[in-house]
Amino acid sequence: MLTMVGWAIAGLGLLNLVTIVALVVAYAWNDWLRPRLAHQRARQRAFEQLLAHSRSDMMSMVSEPAYASEC
């Protein structure tokens, strides 16, 4: 009987430990990792848009080559 109580207490302690770990992971995901990833994605999108605009600006400034009129 005493071993059953010991197993029950150990099982309950293990369940509490797993619950605490799950809460810590959920907190870290919602309050640290997800905002960090969103900020990183926003910066990446802004950089890609800037790069696309600068390429289109560079292409519009380049004049047609001299041999293009000969064709």
ZAMI-753539 format. One record per residue: residue number from 0; x, y, z of N, C-alpha, C, O in turn; residue in one letter. Coordinates in pm, 1 decimal. Layout:
N
+-----+----------+----------+----------+----------+----------+----------+----------+----------+----------+----------+----------+----------+------+
:  nr :     n.c1 :     n.c2 :     n.c3 :    ca.c1 :    ca.c2 :    ca.c3 :     c.c1 :     c.c2 :     c.c3 :     o.c1 :     o.c2 :     o.c3 : rest :
+-----+----------+----------+----------+----------+----------+----------+----------+----------+----------+----------+----------+----------+------+
: NUM :        X :        Y :        Z :        X :        Y :        Z :        X :        Y :        Z :        X :        Y :        Z :    A :
...
+-----+----------+----------+----------+----------+----------+----------+----------+----------+----------+----------+----------+----------+------+
// end
This chain:
71
+-----+----------+----------+----------+----------+----------+----------+----------+----------+----------+----------+----------+----------+------+
:  nr :     n.c1 :     n.c2 :     n.c3 :    ca.c1 :    ca.c2 :    ca.c3 :     c.c1 :     c.c2 :     c.c3 :     o.c1 :     o.c2 :     o.c3 : rest :
+-----+----------+----------+----------+----------+----------+----------+----------+----------+----------+----------+----------+----------+------+
:   0 :     81.9 :   -119.3 :      0.0 :      0.0 :      0.0 :      0.0 :     86.4 :    125.9 :      0.0 :     55.8 :    224.0 :    -67.8 :    M :
:   1 :    194.8 :    121.1 :     77.4 :    282.2 :    237.4 :     85.4 :    350.5 :    263.6 :    -49.0 :    372.8 :    379.1 :    -85.2 :    L :
:   2 :    383.9 :    157.8 :   -123.1 :    446.9 :    178.6 :   -252.8 :    349.1 :    240.8 :   -352.6 :    390.1 :    318.3 :   -439.0 :    T :
:   3 :    221.0 :    207.6 :   -341.7 :    120.2 :    268.0 :   -429.7 :    106.5 :    417.9 :   -401.7 :     90.1 :    497.5 :   -494.1 :    M :
:   4 :    113.1 :    455.1 :   -276.2 :    106.9 :    597.3 :   -238.9 :    232.2 :    668.0 :   -289.7 :    225.2 :    780.5 :   -339.0 :    V :
:   5 :    344.6 :    602.3 :   -277.5 :    470.1 :    660.2 :   -328.4 :    465.8 :    679.6 :   -478.6 :    507.6 :    783.9 :   -528.9 :    G :
:   6 :    415.1 :    579.6 :   -551.4 :    402.1 :    593.1 :   -696.0 :    303.7 :    703.9 :   -732.8 :    326.5 :    777.8 :   -828.6 :    W :
:   7 :    196.4 :    715.6 :   -658.5 :     97.0 :    820.6 :   -684.7 :    157.3 :    958.7 :   -663.0 :    135.6 :   1050.0 :   -742.5 :    A :
:   8 :    233.1 :    973.2 :   -554.7 :    297.6 :   1102.6 :   -526.9 :    402.6 :   1133.3 :   -632.9 :    412.5 :   1247.0 :   -679.0 :    I :
:   9 :    481.5 :   1032.7 :   -672.3 :    583.1 :   1053.8 :   -776.6 :    516.5 :   1088.2 :   -910.0 :    564.4 :   1175.4 :   -982.5 :    A :
:  10 :    407.2 :   1020.5 :   -942.4 :    335.4 :   1049.4 :  -1066.8 :    278.0 :   1189.3 :  -1067.2 :    284.4 :   1259.4 :  -1168.2 :    G :
:  11 :    221.8 :   1230.5 :   -954.2 :    167.4 :   1365.4 :   -942.4 :    277.2 :   1470.2 :   -953.3 :    258.7 :   1573.7 :  -1017.2 :    L :
:  12 :    391.1 :   1443.6 :   -891.1 :    504.4 :   1536.1 :   -901.9 :    555.2 :   1546.6 :  -1044.4 :    588.9 :   1655.3 :  -1091.4 :    G :
:  13 :    560.7 :   1433.3 :  -1112.8 :    604.3 :   1433.9 :  -1252.7 :    504.9 :   1509.4 :  -1341.2 :    544.9 :   1582.5 :  -1431.9 :    L :
:  14 :    377.3 :   1491.6 :  -1314.8 :    273.9 :   1564.7 :  -1390.0 :    285.7 :   1714.8 :  -1367.4 :    271.4 :   1793.6 :  -1460.8 :    L :
:  15 :    311.9 :   1753.9 :  -1243.0 :    331.3 :   1896.6 :  -1213.4 :    455.2 :   1951.2 :  -1284.2 :    453.4 :   2063.1 :  -1335.4 :    N :
:  16 :    560.8 :   1873.8 :  -1287.1 :    683.5 :   1916.4 :  -1354.5 :    660.5 :   1935.2 :  -1504.0 :    705.9 :   2033.5 :  -1562.6 :    L :
:  17 :    590.1 :   1840.8 :  -1565.3 :    560.0 :   1851.9 :  -1708.6 :    472.0 :   1974.0 :  -1735.1 :    490.5 :   2043.2 :  -1835.3 :    V :
:  18 :    377.6 :   2000.4 :  -1647.1 :    291.0 :   2117.0 :  -1662.1 :    370.4 :   2246.7 :  -1651.5 :    348.7 :   2339.8 :  -1729.1 :    T :
:  19 :    461.1 :   2252.5 :  -1556.8 :    543.9 :   2372.9 :  -1541.2 :    631.4 :   2394.7 :  -1664.3 :    644.2 :   2507.8 :  -1711.2 :    I :
:  20 :    691.3 :   2289.6 :  -1716.7 :    774.2 :   2301.6 :  -1837.7 :    689.5 :   2348.8 :  -1955.5 :    733.4 :   2433.2 :  -2033.5 :    V :
:  21 :    568.1 :   2294.5 :  -1968.8 :    480.0 :   2336.2 :  -2078.2 :    442.1 :   2483.7 :  -2064.9 :    435.3 :   2554.6 :  -2165.3 :    A :
:  22 :    417.6 :   2530.0 :  -1944.1 :    385.1 :   2671.5 :  -1923.2 :    503.8 :   2762.0 :  -1955.5 :    486.2 :   2869.1 :  -2013.6 :    L :
:  23 :    621.9 :   2720.2 :  -1918.8 :    742.3 :   2799.5 :  -1949.1 :    764.1 :   2807.6 :  -2099.8 :    796.8 :   2914.1 :  -2152.2 :    V :
:  24 :    746.3 :   2696.2 :  -2169.2 :    763.0 :   2695.4 :  -2315.1 :    657.1 :   2784.2 :  -2381.2 :    688.3 :   2859.9 :  -2473.1 :    V :
:  25 :    532.5 :   2775.1 :  -2334.8 :    426.1 :   2858.2 :  -2391.6 :    453.7 :   3006.1 :  -2366.5 :    433.5 :   3088.8 :  -2455.4 :    A :
:  26 :    499.3 :   3039.9 :  -2247.5 :    532.7 :   3178.8 :  -2216.5 :    646.3 :   3228.6 :  -2305.7 :    639.7 :   3338.7 :  -2360.3 :    Y :
:  27 :    750.3 :   3146.7 :  -2319.9 :    864.2 :   3187.1 :  -2402.9 :    821.3 :   3204.5 :  -2547.8 :    867.4 :   3297.0 :  -2614.7 :    A :
:  28 :    734.3 :   3117.9 :  -2597.6 :    689.1 :   3128.6 :  -2736.4 :    608.6 :   3256.0 :  -2758.7 :    633.2 :   3329.4 :  -2854.4 :    W :
:  29 :    512.1 :   3282.4 :  -2670.2 :    422.4 :   3395.8 :  -2690.4 :    485.6 :   3530.2 :  -2659.8 :    454.8 :   3628.9 :  -2726.7 :    N :
:  30 :    572.9 :   3536.8 :  -2561.0 :    626.0 :   3665.4 :  -2517.4 :    767.0 :   3694.8 :  -2565.1 :    815.0 :   3806.9 :  -2548.6 :    D :
:  31 :    834.5 :   3596.6 :  -2624.0 :    971.4 :   3623.1 :  -2666.8 :    995.9 :   3581.0 :  -2810.8 :   1040.0 :   3661.9 :  -2892.5 :    W :
:  32 :    967.9 :   3455.7 :  -2842.3 :   1008.1 :   3404.0 :  -2972.9 :    919.1 :   3453.8 :  -3086.0 :    970.8 :   3495.8 :  -3189.6 :    L :
:  33 :    788.2 :   3450.7 :  -3069.6 :    699.0 :   3493.5 :  -3177.3 :    717.5 :   3642.2 :  -3211.4 :    726.8 :   3674.6 :  -3329.8 :    R :
:  34 :    723.3 :   3734.1 :  -3113.9 :    749.1 :   3874.4 :  -3150.5 :    884.8 :   3894.3 :  -3217.8 :    898.6 :   3977.4 :  -3307.6 :    P :
:  35 :    983.9 :   3818.3 :  -3174.4 :   1116.7 :   3830.2 :  -3235.2 :   1113.2 :   3785.0 :  -3381.3 :   1172.0 :   3849.7 :  -3467.9 :    R :
:  36 :   1044.3 :   3673.9 :  -3408.3 :   1032.5 :   3625.3 :  -3545.8 :    951.9 :   3722.3 :  -3631.9 :    985.9 :   3744.6 :  -3748.1 :    L :
:  37 :    845.8 :   3779.9 :  -3576.3 :    765.1 :   3876.5 :  -3651.6 :    847.4 :   4000.1 :  -3686.0 :    838.4 :   4051.8 :  -3797.4 :    A :
:  38 :    926.6 :   4047.0 :  -3592.1 :   1012.1 :   4163.0 :  -3617.1 :   1116.5 :   4130.9 :  -3724.5 :   1143.9 :   4213.1 :  -3811.9 :    H :
:  39 :   1173.3 :   4012.6 :  -3717.2 :   1273.4 :   3971.9 :  -3816.2 :   1210.5 :   3960.9 :  -3955.5 :   1271.0 :   4003.8 :  -4053.8 :    Q :
:  40 :   1090.4 :   3904.3 :  -3965.0 :   1022.6 :   3893.8 :  -4094.6 :    988.9 :   4031.4 :  -4151.0 :   1002.0 :   4054.2 :  -4271.3 :    R :
:  41 :    945.5 :   4123.4 :  -4064.6 :    913.1 :   4258.3 :  -4109.4 :   1036.8 :   4328.6 :  -4163.0 :   1030.4 :   4396.0 :  -4265.8 :    A :
:  42 :   1148.2 :   4313.5 :  -4094.6 :   1272.1 :   4374.4 :  -4142.7 :   1316.0 :   4312.9 :  -4275.3 :   1364.5 :   4383.6 :  -4363.6 :    R :
:  43 :   1298.9 :   4181.0 :  -4289.4 :   1336.0 :   4113.6 :  -4413.4 :   1249.5 :   4162.3 :  -4529.1 :   1300.7 :   4188.7 :  -4637.9 :    Q :
:  44 :   1117.0 :   4174.5 :  -4506.1 :   1028.3 :   4224.8 :  -4611.3 :   1064.1 :   4367.2 :  -4651.7 :   1064.9 :   4400.2 :  -4770.3 :    R :
:  45 :   1093.7 :   4451.4 :  -4553.3 :   1131.8 :   4589.7 :  -4583.1 :   1260.1 :   4593.8 :  -4664.8 :   1271.2 :   4672.7 :  -4758.5 :    A :
:  46 :   1356.1 :   4510.6 :  -4630.7 :   1481.5 :   4505.8 :  -4704.9 :   1458.7 :   4458.0 :  -4847.7 :   1515.9 :   4512.9 :  -4941.9 :    F :
:  47 :   1374.1 :   4354.7 :  -4863.9 :   1347.2 :   4303.7 :  -4998.6 :   1275.5 :   4407.9 :  -5083.9 :   1303.4 :   4419.9 :  -5203.2 :    E :
:  48 :   1183.4 :   4483.2 :  -5024.0 :   1115.4 :   4588.5 :  -5099.1 :   1212.2 :   4698.5 :  -5138.7 :   1207.2 :   4748.2 :  -5251.2 :    Q :
:  49 :   1300.5 :   4737.0 :  -5047.0 :   1401.1 :   4838.1 :  -5077.8 :   1492.2 :   4789.9 :  -5189.5 :   1527.1 :   4866.9 :  -5279.0 :    L :
:  50 :   1530.5 :   4664.0 :  -5184.8 :   1616.5 :   4607.7 :  -5287.7 :   1544.9 :   4605.3 :  -5422.9 :   1605.3 :   4636.8 :  -5525.4 :    L :
:  51 :   1418.2 :   4568.6 :  -5423.6 :   1342.2 :   4564.7 :  -5548.7 :   1327.8 :   4704.9 :  -5607.7 :   1340.6 :   4723.2 :  -5728.8 :    A :
:  52 :   1301.4 :   4803.2 :  -5522.6 :   1288.2 :   4940.6 :  -5573.0 :   1421.1 :   4994.8 :  -5623.4 :   1424.7 :   5065.1 :  -5724.3 :    H :
:  53 :   1528.9 :   4963.5 :  -5555.5 :   1657.8 :   5015.3 :  -5599.6 :   1699.4 :   4949.5 :  -5731.4 :   1762.5 :   5013.6 :  -5815.5 :    S :
:  54 :   1664.1 :   4820.9 :  -5749.7 :   1696.1 :   4756.0 :  -5877.2 :   1615.4 :   4817.0 :  -5990.7 :   1668.6 :   4839.9 :  -6099.3 :    R :
:  55 :   1486.8 :   4843.6 :  -5966.4 :   1405.4 :   4902.6 :  -6072.3 :   1452.3 :   5044.3 :  -6102.8 :   1449.1 :   5086.8 :  -6218.3 :    S :
:  56 :   1495.4 :   5117.5 :  -6001.4 :   1548.9 :   5251.9 :  -6024.4 :   1678.6 :   5245.9 :  -6104.7 :   1702.2 :   5329.4 :  -6192.1 :    D :
:  57 :   1762.3 :   5146.7 :  -6074.6 :   1887.6 :   5133.9 :  -6147.4 :   1861.2 :   5095.3 :  -6293.1 :   1928.7 :   5144.0 :  -6383.8 :    M :
:  58 :   1764.1 :   5008.8 :  -6314.6 :   1734.1 :   4967.2 :  -6451.2 :   1674.2 :   5081.7 :  -6532.6 :   1697.2 :   5090.2 :  -6653.2 :    M :
:  59 :   1598.0 :   5169.6 :  -6468.1 :   1539.5 :   5282.0 :  -6541.1 :   1645.7 :   5387.8 :  -6573.3 :   1629.2 :   5464.3 :  -6668.4 :    S :
:  60 :   1752.8 :   5392.8 :  -6496.4 :   1857.1 :   5490.8 :  -6522.9 :   1953.6 :   5444.0 :  -6631.3 :   2021.8 :   5526.2 :  -6692.5 :    M :
:  61 :   1960.3 :   5314.0 :  -6655.6 :   2051.9 :   5261.9 :  -6755.7 :   1991.7 :   5288.1 :  -6892.8 :   1877.3 :   5251.5 :  -6919.7 :    V :
:  62 :   2068.8 :   5351.1 :  -6978.2 :   2019.8 :   5376.8 :  -7112.3 :   2033.6 :   5251.7 :  -7198.2 :   2107.8 :   5159.8 :  -7163.5 :    S :
:  63 :   1964.0 :   5248.6 :  -7307.3 :   1972.8 :   5132.4 :  -7395.8 :   2111.2 :   5127.1 :  -7458.7 :   2170.3 :   5231.3 :  -7487.1 :    E :
:  64 :   2162.1 :   5009.9 :  -7480.3 :   2296.1 :   5000.1 :  -7540.5 :   2294.4 :   5052.1 :  -7684.9 :   2190.0 :   5056.3 :  -7750.0 :    P :
:  65 :   2411.5 :   5090.9 :  -7732.1 :   2422.9 :   5148.9 :  -7865.3 :   2387.1 :   5049.7 :  -7973.1 :   2334.0 :   5090.0 :  -8076.6 :    A :
:  66 :   2412.9 :   4924.2 :  -7954.4 :   2385.1 :   4824.2 :  -8058.1 :   2236.1 :   4792.3 :  -8068.0 :   2195.7 :   4725.0 :  -8162.9 :    Y :
:  67 :   2153.6 :   4837.2 :  -7975.0 :   2010.4 :   4807.5 :  -7978.7 :   1943.4 :   4876.8 :  -8097.3 :   1845.7 :   4825.4 :  -8151.7 :    A :
:  68 :   1994.9 :   4992.9 :  -8137.9 :   1933.4 :   5064.9 :  -8249.4 :   1970.6 :   5003.0 :  -8384.5 :   1902.3 :   5027.3 :  -8484.0 :    S :
:  69 :   2076.7 :   4924.2 :  -8389.3 :   2120.4 :   4864.5 :  -8513.0 :   2038.0 :   4741.4 :  -8550.3 :   2038.3 :   4701.6 :  -8666.8 :    E :
:  70 :   1968.1 :   4680.5 :  -8456.0 :   1894.1 :   4557.7 :  -8484.0 :   1766.2 :   4582.2 :  -8558.2 :   1693.4 :   4487.8 :  -8588.6 :    C :
+-----+----------+----------+----------+----------+----------+----------+----------+----------+----------+----------+----------+----------+------+
// end
